[in-house]
């Protein structure tokens, strides 16, 4: 049985290309983002963020900002 940490490391294997970002709002602060916005990779998925502080915040507690399937919690339903 794989430990959760090992399982996560296999999902985000070095050299694996992350899925491209498609979000229109920053998952952390909700600000408008574009294709040119800074990105952060969480669980093998890229997300556009509105500012440099949001990457650290999101990486510290991704479950606060992302649904189980990786959709930002502030995305339109």
PAFIRO-718365 format. One line per field, with one value per residue: x, y, z of N, C-alpha, C, O, CB in turn. Coordinates in nm, 4 decimals, padded with zeros to 6 digits. Glycine has a CB too. Example, Ala and Ser with C-alpha at 12.3 -4.5 7.8 and 13.67 -1.06 7.14 Angstrom:
! PAFIRO-718365
neast: 01.3190, 01.2850
nnorth: -00.5690, -00.2250
nup: 00.7800, 00.7080
caeast: 01.2300, 01.3670
canorth: -00.4500, -00.1060
caup: 00.7800, 00.7140
ceast: 01.3200, 01.2900
cnorth: -00.3300, 00.0030
cup: 00.7800, 00.7870
oeast: 01.4236, 01.3409
onorth: -00.3319, 00.1138
oup: 00.8465, 00.8039
cbeast: 01.1308, 01.4084
cbnorth: -00.4473, -00.0598
cbup: 00.9046, 00.5725
END
This chain:
! PAFIRO-718365
neast: 00.0837, 00.0549, 00.1927, 00.0259, 00.1895, 00.3824, 00.2158, 00.1220, 00.3619, 00.4101, 00.2033, 00.2730, 00.5131, 00.8573, 00.9380, 00.7025, 00.4531, 00.2459, -00.1159, -00.2647, -00.3506, -00.6835, -00.8462, -01.0387, -01.0463, -00.8531, -00.7821, -00.7328, -00.7606, -00.9597, -00.9329, -00.9344, -00.7829, -00.5501, -00.4248, -00.1647, -00.1042, 00.0684, 00.1496, 00.0775, 00.1619, -00.0326, -00.0830, -00.0321, -00.1686, -00.1963, -00.2593, -00.3824, -00.2821, -00.3377, -00.1382, 00.1990, 00.1992, -00.0103, 00.0615, 00.2203, 00.0369, -00.1668, -00.0282, 00.0314, -00.2153, -00.3976, -00.6487, -00.8251, -00.8815, -00.9375, -01.1610, -01.2221, -01.1876, -01.0135, -01.1122, -01.1311, -01.2664, -01.3990, -01.4945, -01.7428, -02.0447
nnorth: -00.1181, 00.2194, 00.5047, 00.8135, 01.0389, 00.9345, 00.8567, 01.1093, 01.2155, 01.0564, 01.1337, 01.3929, 01.3758, 01.4469, 01.6331, 01.5767, 01.7229, 01.9830, 02.0105, 02.2620, 02.5938, 02.7107, 02.8755, 03.1737, 03.3456, 03.4317, 03.1680, 03.2190, 03.5021, 03.5867, 03.7696, 03.9020, 03.7145, 03.6432, 03.4959, 03.5788, 03.6030, 03.5233, 03.1843, 02.8913, 02.5609, 02.3010, 01.9864, 01.8718, 02.0384, 02.3469, 02.6777, 03.0044, 03.2935, 03.5960, 03.7487, 03.7554, 03.6631, 03.4876, 03.2380, 03.1067, 03.1005, 02.9377, 02.6985, 02.6239, 02.5488, 02.3906, 02.2603, 02.4389, 02.6142, 02.4692, 02.2365, 01.8815, 01.7697, 01.9458, 02.1833, 02.5335, 02.6643, 02.9057, 02.9224, 02.9697, 02.7939
nup: 00.0000, -00.0839, 00.0703, 00.1535, 00.0936, -00.0807, -00.2884, -00.3748, -00.4668, -00.6856, -00.8535, -00.9175, -01.0716, -01.1326, -01.4208, -01.5456, -01.7413, -01.6372, -01.6360, -01.8365, -01.7206, -01.6743, -01.5379, -01.4681, -01.2595, -00.9726, -00.7554, -00.4870, -00.4004, -00.5692, -00.7708, -01.1103, -01.3683, -01.6371, -01.9448, -01.9348, -01.6709, -01.3658, -01.2774, -01.0766, -00.9816, -00.8707, -00.7497, -01.0043, -01.1775, -01.3406, -01.2257, -01.2773, -01.1024, -00.9124, -00.7913, -00.6531, -00.3838, -00.3659, -00.4664, -00.2703, -00.0582, -00.1648, -00.2088, 00.0526, 00.1625, -00.0230, -00.0234, 00.0857, -00.1167, -00.3460, -00.5021, -00.4593, -00.7131, -00.8296, -00.9269, -00.8869, -00.5856, -00.5978, -00.8528, -01.1087, -01.0738
caeast: 00.0000, 00.1329, 00.1619, -00.0287, 00.2963, 00.4392, 00.1154, 00.1247, 00.4857, 00.3956, 00.1131, 00.3450, 00.6475, 00.9430, 00.9397, 00.5659, 00.3997, 00.1164, -00.2301, -00.2651, -00.4478, -00.8029, -00.9278, -01.0527, -01.0319, -00.7527, -00.8466, -00.7085, -00.8212, -01.0734, -00.9060, -00.9370, -00.6530, -00.5468, -00.3218, -00.0334, -00.0884, 00.1582, 00.0834, 00.1302, 00.1228, -00.0790, -00.1307, -00.0219, -00.2555, -00.1575, -00.3647, -00.3430, -00.3015, -00.3347, -00.0168, 00.3028, 00.1694, -00.1136, 00.1198, 00.2581, -00.0861, -00.2360, 00.0521, 00.0238, -00.3439, -00.4753, -00.7862, -00.9074, -00.9122, -00.9720, -01.2495, -01.1509, -01.1537, -00.9190, -01.1810, -01.1270, -01.3929, -01.4669, -01.5368, -01.8878, -02.0997
canorth: 00.0000, 00.3422, 00.6103, 00.9306, 01.1249, 00.8688, 00.8646, 01.2458, 01.2363, 00.9892, 01.2140, 01.5121, 01.3273, 01.5461, 01.6250, 01.5651, 01.8538, 02.0066, 02.0497, 02.4084, 02.6714, 02.7559, 02.9585, 03.3156, 03.4201, 03.3782, 03.0833, 03.2676, 03.6332, 03.6077, 03.8727, 03.8614, 03.6700, 03.6232, 03.4031, 03.6346, 03.6052, 03.4265, 03.0565, 02.8023, 02.4233, 02.2283, 01.8515, 01.8467, 02.1304, 02.4876, 02.7749, 03.1450, 03.3654, 03.7410, 03.8135, 03.6668, 03.6039, 03.3843, 03.1063, 03.0494, 03.0762, 02.8229, 02.5782, 02.5871, 02.4883, 02.3829, 02.2152, 02.5557, 02.6878, 02.3793, 02.1221, 01.7525, 01.7454, 02.0473, 02.3063, 02.6365, 02.6769, 03.0299, 02.9169, 02.9668, 02.6586
caup: 00.0000, -00.0931, 00.1667, 00.0826, 00.0439, -00.1972, -00.3945, -00.4274, -00.5405, -00.8139, -00.9357, -00.9608, -01.1006, -01.1958, -01.5658, -01.5974, -01.7772, -01.5718, -01.7185, -01.8465, -01.6422, -01.7468, -01.4489, -01.5026, -01.1339, -00.8810, -00.6553, -00.3509, -00.3746, -00.6575, -00.8709, -01.2495, -01.4199, -01.7820, -01.9930, -01.9010, -01.5250, -01.3035, -01.2499, -00.9735, -01.0091, -00.7530, -00.7838, -01.1470, -01.2518, -01.3344, -01.1951, -01.2847, -00.9766, -00.9368, -00.7401, -00.6037, -00.2539, -00.3767, -00.4905, -00.1413, 00.0168, -00.2235, -00.1865, 00.1942, 00.1966, -00.1464, 00.0005, 00.1187, -00.2393, -00.4562, -00.4795, -00.4711, -00.8534, -00.8730, -00.9660, -00.7818, -00.5125, -00.6343, -00.9932, -01.1282, -01.0753
ceast: 00.0881, 00.0935, 00.1072, 00.0794, 00.3601, 00.3433, 00.1143, 00.2502, 00.4803, 00.3054, 00.1826, 00.4907, 00.7293, 00.9449, 00.8012, 00.5133, 00.2636, 00.0077, -00.2364, -00.3777, -00.5632, -00.8884, -00.9251, -01.0412, -00.9249, -00.8239, -00.8338, -00.7849, -00.9396, -01.0541, -00.9065, -00.7956, -00.6646, -00.4384, -00.1814, -00.0062, 00.0095, 00.0803, 00.1522, 00.0791, 00.0889, -00.1369, -00.1337, -00.1102, -00.2041, -00.2795, -00.3072, -00.3725, -00.2815, -00.2069, 00.0792, 00.2741, 00.0697, -00.0550, 00.1553, 00.1351, -00.1565, -00.1597, 00.0459, -00.1040, -00.4335, -00.6204, -00.8799, -00.9575, -00.9594, -01.0680, -01.1664, -01.1072, -01.0571, -00.9815, -01.1689, -01.2647, -01.4686, -01.5075, -01.6891, -01.9347, -02.1928
cnorth: 00.1243, 00.4400, 00.7300, 01.0201, 01.0654, 00.8762, 01.0037, 01.2709, 01.1674, 01.0676, 01.3361, 01.4770, 01.4369, 01.5250, 01.6096, 01.7055, 01.8724, 02.0393, 02.2019, 02.4740, 02.7172, 02.8496, 03.1052, 03.4056, 03.3528, 03.2931, 03.1370, 03.3973, 03.6651, 03.7161, 03.8166, 03.8247, 03.6505, 03.5208, 03.4493, 03.6388, 03.4979, 03.2976, 02.9832, 02.6625, 02.3545, 02.0957, 01.8257, 01.9338, 02.2716, 02.5737, 02.9142, 03.2071, 03.5140, 03.8081, 03.7106, 03.6005, 03.4895, 03.2455, 03.0368, 03.0121, 02.9511, 02.6930, 02.5305, 02.5125, 02.4779, 02.3398, 02.3307, 02.6256, 02.6009, 02.2693, 01.9945, 01.7258, 01.8500, 02.1775, 02.4090, 02.6522, 02.8040, 03.0339, 02.9138, 02.8226, 02.6396
cup: 00.0000, 00.0155, 00.0897, 00.0230, -00.0814, -00.3148, -00.4575, -00.5093, -00.6761, -00.9080, -00.9932, -00.9878, -01.1686, -01.3469, -01.6267, -01.6250, -01.7112, -01.6726, -01.7212, -01.7660, -01.7304, -01.6622, -01.4887, -01.3798, -01.0492, -00.7760, -00.5130, -00.3227, -00.4647, -00.7614, -01.0117, -01.2940, -01.5707, -01.8166, -01.9547, -01.7510, -01.4791, -01.2765, -01.1345, -01.0077, -00.8783, -00.8010, -00.9339, -01.2345, -01.2329, -01.3038, -01.2118, -01.1483, -01.0016, -00.8873, -00.6804, -00.4705, -00.2605, -00.4015, -00.3597, -00.0594, -00.0342, -00.2003, -00.0419, 00.2281, 00.0723, -00.1254, 00.0363, -00.0080, -00.3555, -00.4125, -00.4961, -00.6150, -00.9106, -00.9202, -00.8536, -00.7166, -00.5492, -00.7820, -01.0011, -01.1391, -01.1921
oeast: 00.1847, -00.0242, 00.1389, 00.0624, 00.3884, 00.3852, 00.1065, 00.2451, 00.5403, 00.3279, 00.1537, 00.5813, 00.6774, 00.9524, 00.7844, 00.5273, 00.1753, 00.0357, -00.2153, -00.4847, -00.5438, -00.9917, -00.8236, -01.0278, -00.9085, -00.9179, -00.9156, -00.8660, -01.0124, -01.1480, -00.8819, -00.6998, -00.7747, -00.3705, -00.0898, 00.1039, 00.0296, -00.0409, 00.2675, -00.0327, 00.1706, -00.2287, -00.2277, -00.1255, -00.1717, -00.3898, -00.1960, -00.4746, -00.2170, -00.1708, 00.0439, 00.3218, 00.0656, -00.1149, 00.1228, 00.1300, -00.2007, -00.2203, 00.0543, -00.1029, -00.5340, -00.7073, -01.0012, -01.0633, -01.0148, -01.0584, -01.0523, -01.0019, -01.0226, -00.9096, -01.1936, -01.3668, -01.5905, -01.5506, -01.7559, -01.8718, -02.2487
onorth: 00.1326, 00.4555, 00.7466, 01.0720, 01.1375, 00.8995, 01.0159, 01.3403, 01.2159, 01.0683, 01.3775, 01.5403, 01.5111, 01.4117, 01.6275, 01.7956, 01.7881, 02.0898, 02.2655, 02.4163, 02.7570, 02.8980, 03.1557, 03.5273, 03.2309, 03.3413, 03.1039, 03.4017, 03.7610, 03.7513, 03.6976, 03.8948, 03.6423, 03.4673, 03.3678, 03.6747, 03.3963, 03.3014, 03.0096, 02.6468, 02.3498, 02.0932, 01.7644, 01.9064, 02.3117, 02.5453, 02.9411, 03.1774, 03.5538, 03.9148, 03.5944, 03.4895, 03.4045, 03.1456, 02.9195, 02.9051, 02.8678, 02.5889, 02.4105, 02.4229, 02.5483, 02.3795, 02.3199, 02.6887, 02.6522, 02.2163, 02.0003, 01.6662, 01.8431, 02.2727, 02.3763, 02.6532, 02.8094, 03.1383, 02.8618, 02.7402, 02.5314
oup: 00.0757, 00.0480, -00.0281, -00.0874, -00.1771, -00.4282, -00.5797, -00.6108, -00.7720, -01.0290, -01.1055, -00.9337, -01.2520, -01.3944, -01.7473, -01.5423, -01.7266, -01.7813, -01.6180, -01.7468, -01.8453, -01.7086, -01.5367, -01.3928, -01.0540, -00.7129, -00.4273, -00.2301, -00.4391, -00.8328, -01.0315, -01.2617, -01.6251, -01.7290, -01.9435, -01.7091, -01.5455, -01.2552, -01.1005, -01.0566, -00.7863, -00.8830, -00.9847, -01.3535, -01.1211, -01.3506, -01.1664, -01.0863, -01.0986, -00.9371, -00.6603, -00.4468, -00.1715, -00.3620, -00.3412, 00.0013, 00.0449, -00.1749, -00.0158, 00.3126, 00.0628, -00.2030, 00.0184, -00.0069, -00.4527, -00.3018, -00.5421, -00.6376, -01.0285, -00.9505, -00.7375, -00.7852, -00.5331, -00.8310, -00.9117, -01.2055, -01.2095
cbeast: -00.0951, 00.1156, 00.2885, -00.1146, 00.4026, 00.4732, -00.0240, 00.1160, 00.6050, 00.3405, -00.0072, 00.3347, 00.6418, 01.0859, 01.0257, 00.4724, 00.3887, 00.1280, -00.3642, -00.2769, -00.3797, -00.8864, -00.8802, -01.1866, -01.1677, -00.6700, -00.7886, -00.5585, -00.7179, -01.1914, -00.7732, -00.9958, -00.6062, -00.5211, -00.3314, -00.0213, -00.2241, 00.2197, 00.0829, 00.0860, 00.2347, -00.1853, -00.2689, -00.0536, -00.4040, -00.0914, -00.4213, -00.4191, -00.2040, -00.4535, -00.0530, 00.4270, 00.1175, -00.2101, 00.2440, 00.3453, -00.1799, -00.2567, 00.1961, 00.0344, -00.4144, -00.4091, -00.7881, -00.8273, -00.7923, -00.8461, -01.3726, -01.2404, -01.2802, -00.8365, -01.3306, -01.0797, -01.3670, -01.3774, -01.4763, -01.9285, -02.1726
cbnorth: -00.0001, 00.4063, 00.6502, 01.0123, 01.1464, 00.7234, 00.8300, 01.3468, 01.1851, 00.8491, 01.2571, 01.6243, 01.2010, 01.5390, 01.5112, 01.4887, 01.8692, 02.1198, 01.9884, 02.4494, 02.7933, 02.6359, 02.9439, 03.3399, 03.4276, 03.4931, 02.9452, 03.2897, 03.7399, 03.6398, 03.9393, 03.9736, 03.5375, 03.7581, 03.3877, 03.7733, 03.5853, 03.4836, 02.9680, 02.8476, 02.3471, 02.3114, 01.8300, 01.7066, 02.1190, 02.5324, 02.7548, 03.2213, 03.3140, 03.8061, 03.9194, 03.7410, 03.7086, 03.4192, 03.1185, 03.1474, 03.1973, 02.8447, 02.6040, 02.7106, 02.5705, 02.2879, 02.1115, 02.6546, 02.7637, 02.3172, 02.1238, 01.6369, 01.7427, 01.9929, 02.2784, 02.7724, 02.6747, 03.1479, 02.7930, 03.0468, 02.6287
cbup: 00.1212, -00.2296, 00.2509, 00.1769, 00.1523, -00.1655, -00.3392, -00.3135, -00.4602, -00.7940, -00.8546, -00.8548, -01.1894, -01.1384, -01.6087, -01.4967, -01.9314, -01.4704, -01.6640, -01.9915, -01.5762, -01.7912, -01.3058, -01.5717, -01.0561, -00.8137, -00.6615, -00.3289, -00.3905, -00.5772, -00.8430, -01.3384, -01.3499, -01.8564, -02.1448, -01.9574, -01.4557, -01.1714, -01.3761, -00.8270, -01.0840, -00.6713, -00.7269, -01.1730, -01.2052, -01.4671, -01.0505, -01.4011, -00.8665, -00.8705, -00.6343, -00.5928, -00.1620, -00.4883, -00.5785, -00.0632, 00.0072, -00.3730, -00.2255, 00.2804, 00.3071, -00.2409, 00.1120, 00.2054, -00.2818, -00.5142, -00.5790, -00.4218, -00.9365, -00.9807, -00.9991, -00.8404, -00.3632, -00.6031, -01.0646, -01.2545, -00.9456
END
